[in-house]
């Protein structure tokens, strides 16, 4: 009996050992794009009908009866479901899986529309979000490159002296407020900020709100707000170095970033340098073109962002930046400098209350050099000191937000009498009520008062926005007021424009005003049970803007003290009506489709002004495919394009045209990515180069390399 029992035990042990000899452990960790663990992600191995859910650290573990690599499907709400190759844990450390956000899920958090965090699908004000993944895929250097490719109804052209000029939905650059983490920018040239300052090395997402937003952001938000949000990496440490060559102008862009999380401290430092040669567009016999070359130059951009988490409820965020740009003209070189810094404290008083206080400083300088010597006749310096406070109180699905700002604005410029200076103080206060009585209805109401010391004027603005969720649709409707206060330049200018005419400021200017009405329909959903299964979103947004008391110039006959010329004045307004349509689809197989269309109708005093030559139709599109073939190789390919109709103008102007772009990006090993791009694929060249023509001489090529050093050690 004892011999039989012993034989049975030995047989069972042998059977157990033989089974485990065939089994192996498969372990991994699921993270988002910034390295944060995704808790509750579902990991499935279809061939073996095994399923696991990630724990509090994003980790999962299987014991499978195989020692060969297996295919696993990983899914998580708000991220693209994808297939990954899992290897036994014995081959290396637990495998890291990074998931990509689902562009059509609308689960991303935005802050610009309400100044409080809301998911994109719950924001009652229509917001366009450009994600970090979108930024990487476009390979854009700065905000101008990114917006040009992503947003229809928006166009960058040239103004006098070949300075960049923006037109967005019928509004000029001085009517669109650009922010970095909610902070304003100093300096302008021809009424536009220096878009080269806004490089994208450390940007996590870009939020775009079209239409007036002055009830929250005050002056300059008369036509919209574009906010660049810095990314904050969750990884213990991260090092990236990158470089790109582009054939147009032999352009080189190189840079890098270093970030780390140590205890209570997070730091991110980024550096970018670019150079480009002058590009000749026409020959010496072209007498019809308005621009004949695109001037070359160089940029240096350095940024530091430091976060100190003093307690679980209190953190301090310090930032600093330095920017330098040269523009190489035929007989001189213009130099542009910017120095910026700030400190912000964020105190989560408890689960329902939050207080934010910040100070920021920005100084933007310009100077001209001939043969290396400063001329001193084009000196310019704009300095801004801003103190900001924001308090939010939440209860249930409701919130009340109140804030106040103080800004001291100082400007000295060669365009003032004898290069003099002027300054102005601005004080404002605002309050917003966010009310959601039921899950399918939300209304937000806000009001703001601004006071300007130099003009001794004030501006009261308001906004009401509502959202109805009637499955499967969401309906948004809003009214918002906007204004733009006269700038120091517009009030005090006294400038001889190269002997052509004098331009005079006007201290009696009134603020520009706008009234924006908006209604939008949105639908999102999933396609299931077919080989085209995936997610989709569709949005149609109609808007109407009435823009009054627009600041422009008119003829000045002269008086006892001033010769004839032009003087700033207010005139009757501009009427803008339009329609935005956006559609996106992303399949589980990795196929993506997106298309955006803008219709624009502009009336009133718009033609031949800062709103000159609006295009009634424009569109952007992209078809792409992404696939991981093994644990170390993944590729992304896309064909994208942009169409612009012939502008509406009484003058000779550009014709309709389209530009196509092919992108091929590869991850060839851990952290090593290679990009190859053919821009202007169909080799389009304008017959005549007008101010808003595409500044291209034909097809261009670029190739880039990016290396995430920390991934080498994973």
C-alpha positions as CSV (number, residue, x, y, z in Angstrom):
1,X,0.0,0.0,0.0
2,X,2.8,2.4,1.0
3,X,4.6,1.6,-2.3
4,X,1.5,2.5,-4.3
5,X,1.0,5.7,-2.4
6,X,4.7,6.7,-3.0
7,X,4.4,5.9,-6.7
8,X,1.3,8.0,-7.0
9,X,3.0,11.0,-5.2
10,X,6.0,10.7,-7.4
11,X,3.8,10.6,-10.6
12,X,1.9,13.7,-9.5
13,X,5.1,15.6,-8.8
14,X,6.6,14.6,-12.1
15,X,3.4,15.7,-13.9
16,X,3.4,19.0,-12.0
17,X,7.1,19.6,-12.9
18,X,6.5,18.7,-16.5
19,X,3.6,21.1,-16.8
20,X,5.6,24.0,-15.2
21,X,8.6,23.1,-17.4
22,X,6.4,24.2,-20.3
23,X,5.0,27.3,-18.6
24,X,6.5,30.7,-18.3
25,X,5.8,34.1,-16.7
26,X,4.8,37.0,-18.8
27,X,4.8,40.4,-17.0
28,X,4.5,44.0,-18.0
29,X,3.5,47.5,-17.1
30,X,1.0,49.7,-19.0
31,X,1.8,53.4,-19.1
32,X,0.4,56.5,-20.8
33,X,2.5,58.7,-23.1
34,X,4.0,60.6,-20.2
35,X,5.0,57.5,-18.3
36,X,2.1,57.4,-15.7
37,X,0.6,54.0,-14.9
38,X,-2.8,53.1,-16.3
39,X,-4.8,51.4,-13.6
40,X,-7.5,49.0,-14.7
41,X,-6.2,48.5,-18.3
42,X,-7.4,45.2,-19.8
43,X,-4.8,42.9,-21.2
44,X,-6.1,40.0,-23.3
45,X,-4.2,37.1,-25.0
46,X,-6.9,36.0,-27.5
47,X,-5.1,32.8,-28.7
48,X,-5.1,31.4,-25.1
49,X,-8.3,33.1,-23.9
50,X,-6.4,34.7,-21.0
51,X,-7.3,38.1,-19.4
52,X,-5.6,40.3,-16.8
53,X,-6.3,43.7,-15.4
54,X,-3.5,46.1,-14.4
55,X,-3.0,46.9,-10.7
56,X,-2.3,50.2,-8.9
57,X,1.1,50.4,-10.5
58,X,-0.1,49.6,-14.0
59,X,1.4,46.1,-13.7
60,X,0.0,42.7,-15.0
61,X,1.2,39.1,-14.9
62,X,0.4,35.9,-16.8
63,X,1.6,32.3,-16.3
64,X,1.2,30.7,-19.7
65,X,2.0,27.2,-21.1
66,X,4.5,28.5,-23.6
67,X,7.9,30.1,-23.6
68,X,7.5,31.8,-27.0
69,X,6.4,35.4,-27.5
70,X,2.6,35.9,-27.7
71,X,0.3,38.6,-29.0
72,X,-1.7,40.6,-26.5
73,X,-4.5,43.2,-26.9
74,X,-4.4,46.1,-24.5
75,X,-7.4,48.4,-24.0
76,X,-8.1,51.4,-21.7
77,X,-10.8,54.1,-21.8
78,X,-9.6,57.1,-23.8
79,X,-6.7,55.2,-25.4
80,X,-6.4,53.3,-28.7
81,X,-6.8,49.6,-28.3
82,X,-3.6,48.0,-29.8
83,X,-1.8,44.7,-30.2
84,X,1.6,44.2,-28.5
85,X,4.2,41.4,-28.5
86,X,4.8,40.0,-25.0
87,X,8.0,38.1,-24.2
88,X,8.5,35.8,-21.2
89,X,9.7,37.8,-18.2
90,X,12.8,35.6,-18.1
91,X,14.1,37.2,-21.3
92,X,14.3,40.6,-19.7
93,X,12.7,43.0,-17.3
94,X,8.9,43.4,-17.2
95,X,7.8,44.8,-20.5
96,X,6.8,48.4,-20.8
97,X,3.7,49.1,-22.9
98,X,2.9,52.7,-23.8
99,X,-0.6,53.4,-25.0
100,X,-1.6,56.2,-27.4
101,X,-4.6,58.5,-26.6
102,X,-7.7,58.0,-28.8
103,X,-8.1,61.2,-30.7
104,X,-11.8,60.6,-31.1
105,X,-12.6,59.6,-27.5
106,X,-12.8,63.2,-26.3
107,X,-11.7,62.2,-22.8
108,X,-8.7,64.6,-22.7
109,X,-8.8,67.3,-20.1
110,X,-8.8,71.0,-21.2
111,X,-8.7,74.1,-19.2
112,X,-8.7,77.1,-21.6
113,X,-12.5,77.4,-22.3
114,X,-13.5,77.6,-18.6
115,X,-10.2,78.1,-16.7
116,X,-11.1,74.9,-14.7
117,X,-10.3,71.3,-15.8
118,X,-13.0,69.7,-17.8
119,X,-12.9,66.7,-20.2
120,X,-13.2,67.7,-23.8
121,X,-16.5,66.0,-24.2
122,X,-17.9,67.9,-21.2
123,X,-16.7,71.4,-22.0
124,X,-19.7,73.6,-22.9
125,X,-17.5,75.9,-25.1
126,X,-16.3,74.4,-28.4
127,X,-12.6,73.7,-28.0
128,X,-10.2,72.3,-30.6
129,X,-7.4,70.2,-29.0
130,X,-4.1,69.3,-30.6
131,X,-2.5,66.6,-28.6
132,X,1.2,65.8,-28.0
133,X,0.9,62.9,-30.4
134,X,-0.4,65.3,-33.1
135,X,2.5,67.6,-32.5
136,X,5.0,64.7,-33.0
137,X,3.3,63.5,-36.1
138,X,3.3,67.0,-37.8
139,X,7.0,67.4,-36.9
140,X,6.2,71.1,-36.4
141,X,9.0,73.4,-35.2
142,X,6.7,76.2,-33.8
143,X,3.1,77.1,-33.3
144,X,2.9,78.7,-36.8
145,X,3.9,75.4,-38.5
146,X,1.4,73.4,-36.3
147,X,-1.6,75.6,-36.8
148,X,-1.0,75.9,-40.5
149,X,-1.3,72.2,-40.9
150,X,-4.0,71.5,-38.4
151,X,-6.6,74.3,-38.6
152,X,-8.6,75.4,-41.6
153,X,-9.8,79.0,-41.6
154,X,-6.4,80.0,-40.3
155,X,-3.6,81.4,-42.5
156,X,-0.2,83.0,-41.9
157,X,0.9,85.4,-44.5
158,X,3.3,88.3,-44.8
159,X,2.9,92.0,-43.8
160,X,5.1,95.0,-44.5
161,X,8.8,94.3,-44.2
162,X,8.0,90.6,-44.6
163,X,6.8,90.3,-41.0
164,X,4.4,87.4,-40.2
165,X,0.7,88.2,-40.2
166,X,-2.1,85.9,-38.9
167,X,-5.7,85.8,-40.1
168,X,-8.0,83.4,-38.2
169,X,-11.7,83.3,-39.1
170,X,-11.6,86.9,-40.2
171,X,-9.7,88.3,-37.3
172,X,-6.1,89.6,-37.4
173,X,-3.2,88.6,-35.1
174,X,-3.9,91.4,-32.6
175,X,-7.4,90.0,-32.0
176,X,-6.2,86.5,-31.1
177,X,-4.8,86.0,-27.6
178,X,-1.8,83.6,-27.4
179,X,-1.0,82.2,-24.0
180,X,1.6,79.8,-22.6
181,X,0.2,78.0,-19.6
182,X,-2.4,80.7,-19.3
183,X,0.2,83.6,-19.3
184,X,0.3,86.5,-21.8
185,X,3.3,87.3,-24.1
186,X,5.0,90.6,-24.4
187,X,6.0,92.2,-27.7
188,X,4.6,92.5,-31.2
189,X,5.7,93.2,-34.7
190,X,3.0,94.5,-37.1
191,X,0.4,93.6,-34.5
192,X,1.5,89.9,-34.2
193,X,3.4,88.2,-31.5
194,X,6.7,86.5,-32.4
195,X,5.5,83.0,-33.3
196,X,9.1,81.8,-33.4
197,X,9.1,82.1,-29.6
198,X,6.4,79.5,-29.4
199,X,8.4,76.3,-30.2
200,X,6.9,73.0,-29.3
201,X,9.7,71.1,-27.6
202,X,8.1,71.0,-24.1
203,X,4.4,71.4,-25.1
204,X,1.9,68.7,-24.1
205,X,-1.1,70.0,-25.9
206,X,-2.5,73.1,-27.6
207,X,-6.1,74.3,-26.9
208,X,-7.9,76.6,-29.4
209,X,-11.1,78.4,-28.6
210,X,-12.5,80.4,-31.5
211,X,-14.7,83.4,-30.8
212,X,-14.6,86.0,-28.1
213,X,-13.3,85.0,-24.7
214,X,-12.8,88.3,-23.0
215,X,-15.1,87.4,-20.1
216,X,-12.3,85.2,-18.8
217,X,-9.2,86.6,-20.5
218,X,-9.8,90.3,-21.1
219,X,-8.2,92.4,-23.8
220,X,-7.1,90.8,-27.1
221,X,-9.3,87.7,-26.7
222,X,-11.8,89.4,-29.0
223,X,-11.5,86.7,-31.8
224,X,-10.2,83.7,-29.9
225,X,-7.6,82.2,-27.5
226,X,-4.8,79.8,-28.3
227,X,-3.1,78.3,-25.2
228,X,0.1,76.2,-25.2
229,X,0.1,73.8,-22.2
230,X,3.4,72.5,-21.0
231,X,3.8,68.8,-20.5
232,X,4.9,67.3,-17.2
233,X,6.6,64.0,-17.5
234,X,5.7,61.3,-14.9
235,X,8.8,59.2,-15.7
236,X,11.6,59.1,-13.1
237,X,13.9,60.6,-15.7
238,X,13.9,61.3,-19.4
239,X,16.5,62.5,-21.9
240,X,15.8,63.3,-25.5
241,X,18.1,64.6,-28.3
242,X,16.9,65.3,-31.8
243,X,17.9,66.8,-35.1
244,X,16.2,67.5,-38.4
245,X,17.4,68.7,-41.8
246,X,15.0,70.3,-44.3
247,X,16.0,71.0,-47.9
248,X,14.1,74.3,-48.2
249,X,16.8,76.9,-47.2
250,X,19.1,74.1,-45.9
251,X,17.3,74.4,-42.6
252,X,18.7,72.6,-39.6
253,X,16.8,72.2,-36.3
254,X,18.5,70.6,-33.3
255,X,17.6,70.3,-29.7
256,X,17.1,68.3,-26.6
257,X,15.3,68.0,-23.3
258,X,16.1,66.7,-19.9
259,X,13.5,66.0,-17.2
260,X,13.5,64.2,-13.8
261,X,11.3,63.4,-10.9
262,X,13.2,63.1,-7.6
263,X,11.2,63.1,-4.4
264,X,9.2,66.3,-4.3
265,X,11.0,68.0,-7.3
266,X,10.2,67.8,-11.0
267,X,12.4,69.6,-13.6
268,X,12.2,69.9,-17.3
269,X,14.8,71.7,-19.4
270,X,14.6,72.1,-23.1
271,X,16.9,73.7,-25.7
272,X,16.3,74.2,-29.4
273,X,18.5,75.8,-32.1
274,X,17.6,76.3,-35.7
275,X,19.2,77.9,-38.8
276,X,17.9,78.6,-42.3
277,X,19.3,80.3,-45.3
278,X,17.5,82.9,-47.4
279,X,15.2,81.2,-50.0
280,X,14.9,83.0,-53.4
281,X,11.4,82.7,-54.7
282,X,11.6,84.7,-58.0
283,X,14.2,85.8,-60.5
284,X,15.4,89.3,-61.1
285,X,12.9,90.0,-63.9
286,X,9.8,89.3,-61.9
287,X,8.0,92.7,-61.4
288,X,4.6,91.4,-60.4
289,X,5.4,89.5,-57.2
290,X,5.1,91.3,-53.9
291,X,7.7,89.1,-52.2
292,X,10.8,87.8,-53.9
293,X,12.6,85.9,-51.2
294,X,12.1,84.5,-47.7
295,X,14.8,85.8,-45.4
296,X,16.9,83.4,-43.5
297,X,18.1,83.6,-39.9
298,X,18.6,81.6,-36.7
299,X,16.8,81.0,-33.4
300,X,17.8,79.8,-29.9
301,X,15.1,78.8,-27.4
302,X,15.8,77.7,-23.9
303,X,13.2,76.9,-21.3
304,X,13.1,75.6,-17.8
305,X,10.1,74.5,-15.7
306,X,10.6,73.4,-12.1
307,X,7.9,72.1,-9.8
308,X,8.3,71.6,-6.1
309,X,5.6,69.6,-4.3
310,X,5.8,71.1,-0.8
311,X,2.9,68.9,0.5
312,X,0.2,66.7,-1.1
313,X,-1.9,69.8,-1.3
314,X,0.6,72.6,-2.1
315,X,3.0,72.9,-5.0
316,X,5.1,75.7,-6.5
317,X,5.9,76.0,-10.2
318,X,8.8,78.2,-11.4
319,X,9.6,78.8,-15.0
320,X,12.2,80.7,-17.0
321,X,13.0,81.2,-20.6
322,X,15.4,82.8,-23.0
323,X,14.8,83.4,-26.7
324,X,17.1,84.9,-29.4
325,X,16.3,85.3,-33.1
326,X,18.1,86.9,-36.1
327,X,16.5,87.8,-39.4
328,X,19.1,88.3,-42.1
329,X,18.0,91.1,-44.5
330,X,19.8,92.3,-47.6
331,X,21.6,95.3,-45.9
332,X,21.0,94.7,-42.2
333,X,20.2,92.1,-39.5
334,X,17.3,92.4,-37.0
335,X,17.9,90.9,-33.6
336,X,15.0,89.8,-31.3
337,X,15.5,88.8,-27.6
338,X,13.0,87.7,-25.0
339,X,13.5,87.0,-21.3
340,X,10.7,85.5,-19.3
341,X,10.1,84.1,-15.9
342,X,7.4,83.4,-13.3
343,X,6.3,81.7,-10.1
344,X,3.0,80.0,-9.5
345,X,1.6,78.5,-6.3
346,X,-1.3,76.0,-6.5
347,X,-3.0,75.2,-3.2
348,X,-5.7,72.5,-3.0
349,X,-7.2,73.8,0.2
350,X,-9.4,70.6,0.4
351,X,-11.3,68.3,-2.0
352,X,-13.6,71.2,-3.0
353,X,-11.5,74.3,-3.0
354,X,-8.5,75.5,-4.9
355,X,-6.4,78.7,-4.8
356,X,-3.8,79.8,-7.4
357,X,-1.6,82.8,-7.2
358,X,1.1,83.7,-9.7
359,X,3.6,86.4,-10.8
360,X,5.0,86.5,-14.3
361,X,7.5,88.7,-16.1
362,X,8.1,89.0,-19.9
363,X,10.5,91.3,-21.7
364,X,10.7,91.4,-25.5
365,X,13.4,93.5,-27.2
366,X,14.3,94.3,-30.8
367,X,17.3,96.0,-32.3
368,X,18.9,96.5,-35.8
369,X,22.5,95.8,-36.8
370,X,24.5,96.8,-39.8
371,X,27.9,95.2,-40.4
372,X,27.8,94.0,-36.8
373,X,27.1,97.4,-35.3
374,X,23.9,98.4,-33.5
375,X,22.2,101.3,-35.3
376,X,20.1,102.4,-32.2
377,X,17.4,103.8,-34.6
378,X,15.2,100.7,-34.3
379,X,15.3,99.9,-30.6
380,X,12.2,98.5,-29.0
381,X,11.5,97.0,-25.6
382,X,8.1,95.8,-24.1
383,X,8.0,94.7,-20.5
384,X,5.1,93.2,-18.7
385,X,4.6,92.4,-15.0
386,X,1.5,90.4,-14.2
387,X,0.1,89.3,-10.8
388,X,-2.8,86.8,-11.0
389,X,-5.1,85.1,-8.5
390,X,-7.7,82.5,-9.2
391,X,-10.1,80.8,-6.7
392,X,-12.3,77.8,-7.4
393,X,-14.9,76.1,-5.3
394,X,-16.6,72.9,-6.4
395,X,-19.6,71.1,-5.0
396,X,-21.2,68.1,-6.8
397,X,-21.1,68.9,-10.5
398,X,-21.1,72.7,-9.9
399,X,-18.4,75.2,-9.5
400,X,-17.8,78.9,-8.9
401,X,-14.6,80.5,-10.0
402,X,-13.4,84.0,-9.2
403,X,-10.2,85.8,-10.3
404,X,-8.3,89.1,-10.5
405,X,-5.3,90.3,-12.4
406,X,-2.9,93.3,-12.3
407,X,-0.6,94.1,-15.2
408,X,2.0,96.8,-15.7
409,X,2.8,97.3,-19.3
410,X,5.9,99.4,-20.3
411,X,6.9,100.2,-23.9
412,X,9.8,102.1,-25.4
413,X,10.1,102.2,-29.1
414,X,11.6,104.1,-32.0
415,X,8.0,104.7,-33.2
416,X,7.4,107.1,-30.3
417,X,8.6,110.7,-30.3
418,X,12.4,110.7,-29.9
419,X,12.3,107.1,-28.9
420,X,10.3,107.8,-25.7
421,X,8.3,105.5,-23.5
422,X,4.8,105.0,-22.1
423,X,3.3,102.7,-19.6
424,X,-0.1,101.5,-18.5
425,X,-1.7,99.7,-15.6
426,X,-4.6,97.3,-16.1
427,X,-6.8,95.9,-13.3
428,X,-9.5,93.3,-13.7
429,X,-11.8,91.0,-11.8
430,X,-14.1,88.3,-13.0
431,X,-16.4,85.6,-11.7
432,X,-17.8,82.4,-13.4
433,X,-20.6,80.1,-12.3
434,X,-20.7,76.5,-13.6
435,X,-24.0,74.8,-13.0
436,X,-25.1,71.2,-13.9
437,X,-28.5,70.4,-12.3
438,X,-28.7,67.1,-14.3
439,X,-26.2,64.9,-16.1
440,X,-27.4,66.0,-19.5
441,X,-27.4,69.8,-19.1
442,X,-24.7,72.3,-18.2
443,X,-24.7,76.1,-18.2
444,X,-21.8,78.4,-17.6
445,X,-22.1,82.2,-17.0
446,X,-19.2,84.6,-16.5
447,X,-18.7,88.4,-16.2
448,X,-15.6,90.5,-16.2
449,X,-14.6,94.1,-15.6
450,X,-11.3,95.6,-16.9
451,X,-9.9,99.1,-16.2
452,X,-7.1,100.8,-18.2
453,X,-5.1,103.6,-16.6
454,X,-3.9,105.5,-19.7
455,X,-7.2,105.7,-21.6
456,X,-9.1,105.9,-18.3
457,X,-11.6,103.5,-19.8
458,X,-13.2,100.3,-18.6
459,X,-14.8,97.3,-20.4
460,X,-17.5,95.0,-19.1
461,X,-17.9,91.7,-20.9
462,X,-20.0,88.6,-20.3
463,X,-20.5,85.1,-21.6
464,X,-23.2,82.4,-21.3
465,X,-22.6,78.9,-22.7
466,X,-24.9,75.9,-22.5
467,X,-24.5,72.2,-23.3
468,X,-27.2,69.5,-23.8
469,X,-26.4,65.8,-24.0
470,X,-29.1,64.1,-26.0
471,X,-27.5,60.7,-26.8
472,X,-25.9,60.1,-29.2
473,X,-25.6,63.9,-29.7
474,X,-24.2,66.8,-27.7
475,X,-25.5,70.4,-28.5
476,X,-23.6,73.5,-27.5
477,X,-24.8,77.1,-27.8
478,X,-23.2,80.3,-26.5
479,X,-23.0,84.0,-26.5
480,X,-19.7,85.8,-25.6
481,X,-18.5,89.3,-25.6
482,X,-15.0,90.4,-26.5
483,X,-12.9,93.6,-26.5
484,X,-9.5,94.8,-27.4
485,X,-8.1,97.8,-25.6
486,X,-6.0,100.3,-27.7
487,X,-2.3,99.5,-27.3
488,X,0.3,102.0,-26.2
489,X,1.6,102.0,-29.8
490,X,-1.9,102.9,-31.2
491,X,-2.3,105.7,-28.6
492,X,1.1,107.4,-28.8
493,X,2.7,106.5,-32.1
494,X,4.6,109.3,-33.9
495,X,6.5,107.6,-36.7
496,X,7.9,108.5,-40.0
497,X,7.4,105.4,-42.2
498,X,10.6,105.5,-44.3
499,X,9.7,108.9,-45.7
500,X,6.4,107.6,-47.2
501,X,4.1,109.2,-44.6
502,X,3.8,110.0,-40.9
503,X,1.6,107.7,-38.7
504,X,0.1,109.2,-35.5
505,X,-1.4,107.6,-32.4
506,X,-4.7,108.6,-30.9
507,X,-5.1,108.7,-27.1
508,X,-8.9,109.0,-27.5
509,X,-9.3,105.6,-29.1
510,X,-12.1,103.4,-27.8
511,X,-11.8,99.7,-27.2
512,X,-12.8,97.4,-30.0
513,X,-15.9,95.3,-29.2
514,X,-17.2,92.0,-30.5
515,X,-20.3,89.9,-30.0
516,X,-20.0,86.2,-30.8
517,X,-22.9,83.7,-31.2
518,X,-22.1,80.0,-31.6
519,X,-24.0,76.8,-31.9
520,X,-22.4,73.3,-32.4
521,X,-23.6,69.7,-32.9
522,X,-21.3,66.8,-31.9
523,X,-21.6,63.1,-32.2
524,X,-19.2,60.4,-31.0
525,X,-19.4,56.7,-31.1
526,X,-17.9,53.3,-31.9
527,X,-18.2,50.9,-34.8
528,X,-18.3,47.3,-33.5
529,X,-18.3,43.8,-34.9
530,X,-16.7,44.5,-38.2
531,X,-13.1,44.6,-39.6
532,X,-13.6,48.4,-39.7
533,X,-14.3,48.5,-35.9
534,X,-13.1,51.6,-34.2
535,X,-14.2,55.0,-32.9
536,X,-15.4,58.2,-34.6
537,X,-16.4,61.8,-33.9
538,X,-18.2,64.5,-35.9
539,X,-18.6,68.1,-35.0
540,X,-20.4,70.9,-36.9
541,X,-20.0,74.4,-35.5
542,X,-21.7,77.5,-36.8
543,X,-20.8,81.0,-35.6
544,X,-21.5,84.7,-36.1
545,X,-19.3,87.6,-35.0
546,X,-20.1,91.3,-35.0
547,X,-16.9,93.3,-34.5
548,X,-17.4,97.0,-33.8
549,X,-15.2,100.1,-33.2
550,X,-12.4,98.4,-35.0
551,X,-9.1,100.3,-34.6
552,X,-7.5,101.1,-37.9
553,X,-5.9,104.2,-39.6
554,X,-7.4,106.9,-41.7
555,X,-6.1,110.0,-43.6
556,X,-4.9,112.9,-41.4
557,X,-4.9,116.3,-43.0
558,X,-2.3,117.7,-40.6
559,X,-2.6,120.5,-38.0
560,X,-0.6,123.3,-36.5
561,X,1.9,120.8,-34.9
562,X,1.8,117.8,-37.2
563,X,2.2,117.3,-41.0
564,X,-0.3,115.3,-42.9
565,X,-0.3,111.5,-42.8
566,X,-2.4,108.8,-41.2
567,X,-3.9,108.6,-37.7
568,X,-5.4,105.7,-35.7
569,X,-9.2,105.8,-35.4
570,X,-12.2,103.7,-34.7
571,X,-14.6,102.7,-37.5
572,X,-17.7,100.7,-37.9
573,X,-17.4,97.0,-37.5
574,X,-16.9,93.7,-39.3
575,X,-19.5,91.0,-39.6
576,X,-18.1,87.4,-39.8
577,X,-20.2,84.3,-40.3
578,X,-18.8,80.8,-40.7
579,X,-19.1,77.1,-40.3
580,X,-16.5,74.6,-39.0
581,X,-16.9,70.9,-39.7
582,X,-14.5,68.3,-38.2
583,X,-14.7,64.5,-38.6
584,X,-12.3,61.8,-37.3
585,X,-12.2,58.0,-37.4
586,X,-9.7,55.6,-35.8
587,X,-9.9,51.9,-36.4
588,X,-8.7,49.1,-34.1
589,X,-6.4,48.0,-37.0
590,X,-4.5,51.3,-36.8
591,X,-6.1,53.2,-39.7
592,X,-7.0,56.8,-39.1
593,X,-9.0,59.3,-41.1
594,X,-9.6,63.0,-40.3
595,X,-10.9,66.0,-42.2
596,X,-11.7,69.6,-41.3
597,X,-13.5,72.2,-43.4
598,X,-14.1,75.9,-42.8
599,X,-16.6,78.2,-44.6
600,X,-16.1,82.0,-44.0
601,X,-18.1,85.0,-45.0
602,X,-16.8,88.4,-44.0
603,X,-18.7,91.6,-44.5
604,X,-18.5,95.3,-43.3
605,X,-15.2,97.2,-43.3
606,X,-13.0,94.2,-43.8
607,X,-11.6,94.2,-47.3
608,X,-8.2,95.9,-47.7
609,X,-7.6,96.2,-44.0
610,X,-6.1,93.9,-41.3
611,X,-8.9,91.4,-42.4
612,X,-7.9,91.7,-46.0
613,X,-8.3,88.8,-48.4
614,X,-10.2,86.3,-46.4
615,X,-10.6,82.9,-48.0
616,X,-14.3,81.6,-48.2
617,X,-13.3,78.0,-48.2
618,X,-10.4,76.0,-46.6
619,X,-9.9,72.5,-45.6
620,X,-7.3,70.1,-44.0
621,X,-7.2,66.3,-44.2
622,X,-5.1,63.3,-43.2
623,X,-5.2,59.6,-43.8
624,X,-2.7,57.6,-41.7
625,X,-1.8,54.1,-40.6
626,X,0.2,53.0,-37.5
627,X,1.4,49.4,-36.9
628,X,3.7,47.7,-34.4
629,X,5.4,44.8,-36.1
630,X,7.5,43.6,-33.1
631,X,8.5,44.8,-29.7
632,X,11.1,47.2,-31.0
633,X,9.8,48.3,-34.4
634,X,6.7,50.4,-35.1
635,X,5.9,52.7,-38.1
636,X,3.5,55.5,-38.8
637,X,2.7,56.7,-42.4
638,X,0.3,59.5,-43.4
639,X,-0.8,61.5,-46.4
640,X,-2.1,64.9,-45.4
641,X,-3.1,68.1,-47.2
642,X,-4.5,71.6,-47.0
643,X,-6.7,73.5,-49.4
644,X,-7.3,77.2,-49.6
645,X,-9.8,78.9,-51.9
646,X,-9.1,82.1,-53.8
647,X,-9.3,85.1,-51.4
648,X,-12.1,87.6,-51.6
649,X,-10.4,90.9,-52.6
650,X,-10.7,93.8,-55.0
651,X,-7.0,93.6,-55.6
652,X,-5.0,91.1,-57.6
653,X,-4.4,88.2,-55.3
654,X,-3.5,84.6,-54.9
655,X,-5.4,81.8,-56.6
656,X,-6.8,78.7,-54.9
657,X,-4.2,76.0,-54.2
658,X,-3.6,72.8,-52.3
659,X,-0.5,71.4,-50.7
660,X,0.1,67.7,-49.9
661,X,2.5,66.1,-47.5
662,X,3.7,62.6,-47.0
663,X,5.1,61.5,-43.6
664,X,6.8,58.3,-42.7
665,X,8.0,57.8,-39.0
666,X,9.7,54.7,-37.6
667,X,10.6,53.5,-34.2
668,X,13.5,51.3,-35.2
669,X,14.7,50.3,-31.7
670,X,14.2,51.3,-28.1
671,X,13.8,55.1,-28.1
672,X,15.2,55.6,-31.6
673,X,12.8,57.3,-34.0
674,X,13.5,58.3,-37.7
675,X,11.2,60.7,-39.6
676,X,11.1,61.2,-43.3
677,X,8.8,63.9,-44.9
678,X,8.1,65.0,-48.4
679,X,6.3,68.4,-48.2
680,X,4.5,70.0,-51.2
681,X,4.3,66.5,-52.7
682,X,2.7,67.7,-56.0
683,X,5.4,70.4,-56.5
684,X,3.1,73.4,-56.4
685,X,4.6,76.8,-57.3
686,X,2.6,80.1,-57.4
687,X,2.9,82.0,-60.7
688,X,3.0,85.3,-58.7
689,X,4.0,85.6,-55.1
690,X,1.5,87.8,-53.2
691,X,1.6,88.6,-49.5
692,X,-0.5,85.5,-48.7
693,X,0.9,83.1,-51.3
694,X,2.5,79.9,-50.2
695,X,6.2,80.8,-49.8
696,X,7.4,77.7,-51.6
697,X,9.6,76.9,-54.6
698,X,8.3,73.4,-54.9
699,X,8.8,70.0,-53.4
700,X,10.9,69.8,-50.2
701,X,12.4,66.9,-48.2
702,X,13.2,66.5,-44.6
703,X,14.7,63.8,-42.4
704,X,15.0,63.7,-38.7
705,X,16.3,61.6,-35.9
706,X,15.0,61.6,-32.3
707,X,16.5,59.5,-29.4
708,X,14.9,58.9,-26.0
709,X,18.0,57.9,-24.1
710,X,16.2,56.6,-21.0
711,X,14.4,54.0,-23.2
712,X,17.8,52.4,-24.0
713,X,17.8,51.1,-20.4
714,X,14.4,49.6,-20.4
